[in-house]
Amino acid sequence: MKYLLRILFAAVAIFVIFIVFLYSGIYNISAMVPHNRLTLKIINTLKDNSIEHHAKDITAPNLTESSLINTGFAHYNEMCVGCHGAPGIQRDEAGQGLYPKPPDLSKSAKEMPATELFWITKNGIKMTGMPAFGKTHKDDKIWAIVAFMEKLPGMTKEQYKAYTKSLKEKDED
């Protein structure tokens, strides 16, 4: 019985310490100060496993059609480049100030399946600055963005500029 009381006392003490910590404000939530390693490990593990779990039943359409990729470029160039950058284009001031730092999709998009890129783009990620575009965009537009993101790795700044030029010419017509 004493053993159970000690466990109960320890659990209550840990809970009280946690509540005091939670309400004390001593944890620095500033985006200028990185998380400690344990916090970062917990957040990244939770994020990675959640994305994988929620994206597992999604089926990607054919993402190789040039019209889909061009539509995706228009959306990416308008909504994503500020935070994620592009070949030859740095993140804007807001993108540079985000923590965690948004991934450079010209490097990291190849590391994720299209279904996971879709899920992230549609649903966003809490407390990262990544918005949920599913509130404002239909799935076909989100898939178009994913189709373009899959083209980003290995794309040169000249190729990105060619997409930009093509978009401007289309707008002038």
The 8 nearest C-alpha neighbors of each residue, nearest first, counted from 0:
[[1, 3, 2, 4, 5, 6, 7, 8],
 [2, 0, 4, 3, 5, 6, 7, 8],
 [1, 3, 5, 0, 4, 6, 7, 8],
 [4, 2, 6, 0, 5, 1, 7, 8],
 [3, 5, 7, 1, 6, 2, 8, 0],
 [6, 4, 8, 2, 3, 7, 9, 1],
 [7, 5, 9, 3, 8, 4, 10, 2],
 [6, 8, 4, 10, 5, 9, 3, 11],
 [7, 9, 5, 11, 6, 10, 4, 12],
 [10, 8, 12, 6, 7, 11, 5, 13],
 [9, 11, 7, 13, 12, 8, 6, 14],
 [10, 12, 14, 8, 9, 13, 15, 7],
 [13, 11, 9, 15, 14, 10, 8, 16],
 [14, 12, 16, 10, 11, 15, 17, 9],
 [13, 15, 11, 17, 12, 16, 10, 18],
 [16, 14, 18, 12, 17, 13, 11, 19],
 [17, 15, 13, 19, 14, 18, 20, 12],
 [16, 18, 14, 20, 15, 19, 21, 13],
 [19, 17, 21, 15, 20, 16, 22, 14],
 [20, 18, 16, 22, 21, 17, 23, 15],
 [21, 19, 17, 23, 18, 22, 16, 25],
 [20, 22, 18, 19, 23, 17, 24, 26],
 [23, 21, 19, 20, 24, 18, 25, 17],
 [24, 22, 20, 25, 21, 19, 26, 18],
 [23, 25, 26, 22, 21, 20, 27, 28],
 [26, 24, 23, 27, 20, 21, 22, 28],
 [25, 27, 24, 28, 20, 23, 21, 29],
 [26, 28, 29, 25, 32, 24, 34, 30],
 [27, 29, 26, 30, 32, 34, 31, 24],
 [30, 28, 31, 27, 32, 33, 98, 26],
 [29, 31, 98, 32, 28, 97, 33, 96],
 [32, 30, 29, 33, 98, 96, 28, 97],
 [31, 33, 30, 29, 34, 27, 28, 98],
 [34, 32, 35, 31, 30, 98, 99, 29],
 [35, 33, 39, 38, 36, 32, 37, 28],
 [34, 36, 38, 37, 39, 33, 40, 32],
 [35, 37, 39, 38, 40, 34, 41, 33],
 [38, 36, 40, 39, 35, 41, 34, 42],
 [39, 37, 41, 40, 35, 36, 34, 42],
 [38, 40, 36, 42, 37, 41, 34, 43],
 [39, 41, 37, 43, 38, 42, 44, 36],
 [40, 42, 38, 44, 39, 43, 45, 37],
 [43, 41, 39, 45, 44, 40, 46, 38],
 [44, 42, 46, 40, 45, 41, 47, 39],
 [43, 45, 41, 47, 46, 42, 40, 48],
 [44, 46, 42, 48, 43, 47, 49, 41],
 [47, 45, 43, 49, 44, 48, 42, 50],
 [48, 46, 44, 50, 49, 45, 43, 51],
 [47, 49, 51, 45, 50, 46, 52, 44],
 [48, 50, 52, 46, 51, 47, 45, 53],
 [51, 49, 53, 47, 52, 48, 54, 46],
 [50, 52, 48, 54, 49, 53, 55, 47],
 [53, 51, 49, 50, 55, 54, 48, 56],
 [52, 54, 50, 51, 55, 49, 56, 118],
 [55, 53, 51, 115, 57, 52, 56, 114],
 [54, 56, 52, 57, 53, 51, 114, 115],
 [57, 55, 54, 58, 53, 52, 114, 51],
 [58, 56, 54, 55, 114, 59, 53, 118],
 [59, 57, 56, 60, 114, 55, 54, 113],
 [58, 60, 114, 57, 61, 113, 62, 142],
 [59, 61, 62, 58, 142, 63, 139, 146],
 [60, 62, 63, 59, 64, 146, 67, 142],
 [63, 61, 146, 64, 60, 67, 68, 143],
 [62, 64, 61, 65, 146, 68, 67, 66],
 [65, 63, 67, 66, 62, 68, 61, 146],
 [64, 66, 68, 67, 69, 63, 62, 70],
 [67, 65, 69, 68, 64, 70, 71, 143],
 [68, 66, 143, 70, 64, 65, 69, 71],
 [67, 69, 147, 71, 65, 146, 66, 70],
 [70, 68, 72, 66, 71, 67, 65, 73],
 [71, 69, 67, 73, 72, 68, 143, 66],
 [144, 70, 72, 143, 68, 147, 74, 69],
 [71, 73, 75, 69, 70, 74, 147, 76],
 [72, 74, 70, 76, 71, 75, 77, 69],
 [73, 75, 77, 71, 72, 76, 78, 144],
 [76, 74, 79, 72, 78, 77, 73, 71],
 [75, 77, 73, 80, 74, 72, 78, 79],
 [78, 76, 74, 75, 73, 79, 80, 81],
 [77, 79, 75, 74, 76, 80, 81, 82],
 [80, 78, 75, 81, 82, 83, 76, 77],
 [79, 81, 84, 83, 76, 82, 85, 75],
 [82, 80, 91, 90, 79, 84, 94, 83],
 [81, 83, 94, 90, 80, 79, 84, 101],
 [84, 82, 80, 103, 101, 90, 79, 81],
 [85, 83, 80, 90, 89, 88, 81, 82],
 [84, 86, 88, 80, 87, 105, 83, 89],
 [85, 87, 156, 88, 155, 159, 105, 154],
 [86, 88, 156, 85, 89, 155, 159, 84],
 [89, 87, 85, 84, 86, 90, 80, 156],
 [88, 90, 84, 91, 87, 85, 81, 83],
 [89, 91, 84, 81, 82, 94, 95, 83],
 [90, 92, 81, 94, 93, 95, 89, 82],
 [93, 91, 95, 94, 96, 90, 81, 82],
 [92, 94, 96, 95, 91, 97, 82, 81],
 [95, 93, 82, 91, 90, 96, 92, 97],
 [94, 96, 92, 93, 97, 90, 91, 82],
 [97, 95, 93, 94, 92, 98, 30, 100],
 [96, 98, 100, 94, 95, 99, 93, 30],
 [99, 97, 100, 30, 127, 96, 31, 101],
 [98, 100, 97, 127, 101, 30, 33, 128],
 [99, 101, 98, 97, 102, 95, 94, 96],
 [102, 100, 83, 99, 82, 103, 97, 94],
 [103, 101, 104, 83, 100, 107, 106, 82],
 [102, 104, 83, 105, 106, 107, 84, 101],
 [105, 103, 107, 108, 106, 102, 83, 151],
 [104, 106, 152, 151, 103, 107, 85, 108],
 [105, 107, 104, 152, 103, 108, 109, 151],
 [106, 108, 104, 110, 109, 103, 105, 102],
 [109, 107, 104, 110, 111, 106, 149, 148],
 [108, 110, 107, 111, 152, 149, 106, 112],
 [111, 109, 107, 108, 112, 106, 104, 113],
 [112, 110, 109, 108, 115, 113, 116, 107],
 [111, 113, 114, 115, 116, 110, 109, 108],
 [114, 112, 116, 115, 117, 111, 145, 59],
 [113, 115, 117, 112, 116, 54, 57, 59],
 [114, 116, 118, 117, 54, 112, 113, 119],
 [117, 115, 113, 119, 114, 118, 120, 145],
 [118, 116, 114, 120, 115, 119, 121, 113],
 [117, 119, 115, 121, 116, 120, 122, 54],
 [120, 118, 123, 116, 122, 121, 117, 115],
 [121, 119, 117, 118, 123, 122, 132, 116],
 [120, 122, 133, 132, 118, 131, 119, 117],
 [123, 121, 131, 119, 120, 118, 133, 132],
 [124, 122, 131, 130, 129, 119, 120, 121],
 [125, 123, 129, 127, 126, 119, 122, 130],
 [124, 126, 127, 123, 129, 128, 130, 122],
 [127, 125, 128, 124, 129, 99, 98, 123],
 [128, 126, 129, 125, 124, 99, 98, 97],
 [127, 129, 126, 130, 97, 125, 124, 98],
 [130, 128, 123, 124, 127, 131, 125, 126],
 [131, 129, 123, 132, 128, 124, 122, 120],
 [130, 132, 123, 122, 121, 133, 134, 120],
 [131, 133, 121, 134, 135, 136, 120, 130],
 [132, 134, 121, 136, 131, 135, 122, 137],
 [135, 133, 132, 136, 131, 121, 137, 122],
 [134, 136, 132, 133, 137, 131, 121, 138],
 [137, 135, 133, 132, 134, 140, 138, 141],
 [136, 138, 139, 140, 133, 141, 135, 134],
 [137, 139, 141, 140, 142, 136, 133, 121],
 [138, 140, 142, 141, 137, 143, 136, 67],
 [141, 139, 143, 142, 138, 137, 136, 144],
 [140, 142, 138, 144, 143, 139, 145, 117],
 [141, 143, 145, 139, 144, 140, 138, 146],
 [144, 142, 71, 140, 146, 67, 141, 145],
 [71, 145, 143, 141, 147, 142, 146, 75],
 [144, 146, 148, 142, 147, 143, 117, 149],
 [147, 145, 62, 143, 68, 149, 144, 148],
 [146, 148, 68, 71, 150, 144, 149, 145],
 [149, 147, 145, 151, 150, 146, 144, 108],
 [148, 150, 147, 146, 151, 108, 145, 109],
 [149, 151, 147, 148, 152, 154, 146, 153],
 [150, 152, 105, 148, 154, 149, 153, 147],
 [153, 151, 105, 106, 154, 150, 109, 108],
 [152, 154, 151, 155, 105, 150, 106, 86],
 [155, 153, 151, 152, 158, 86, 156, 150],
 [156, 154, 158, 157, 86, 159, 153, 87],
 [155, 157, 86, 87, 159, 158, 160, 154],
 [158, 156, 160, 155, 159, 161, 87, 86],
 [157, 159, 161, 155, 160, 156, 154, 162],
 [158, 160, 156, 162, 161, 157, 86, 155],
 [159, 161, 163, 157, 158, 162, 164, 156],
 [160, 162, 158, 164, 159, 163, 165, 157],
 [161, 163, 165, 159, 160, 164, 166, 158],
 [164, 162, 160, 166, 161, 165, 167, 159],
 [165, 163, 161, 167, 166, 162, 160, 168],
 [164, 166, 162, 168, 163, 167, 161, 169],
 [165, 167, 169, 163, 164, 168, 162, 170],
 [168, 166, 170, 164, 169, 165, 163, 171],
 [167, 169, 171, 165, 170, 166, 164, 172],
 [168, 170, 166, 172, 167, 171, 165, 164],
 [171, 169, 167, 168, 172, 166, 165, 164],
 [172, 170, 168, 169, 167, 166, 165, 164],
 [171, 169, 170, 168, 167, 166, 165, 164]]
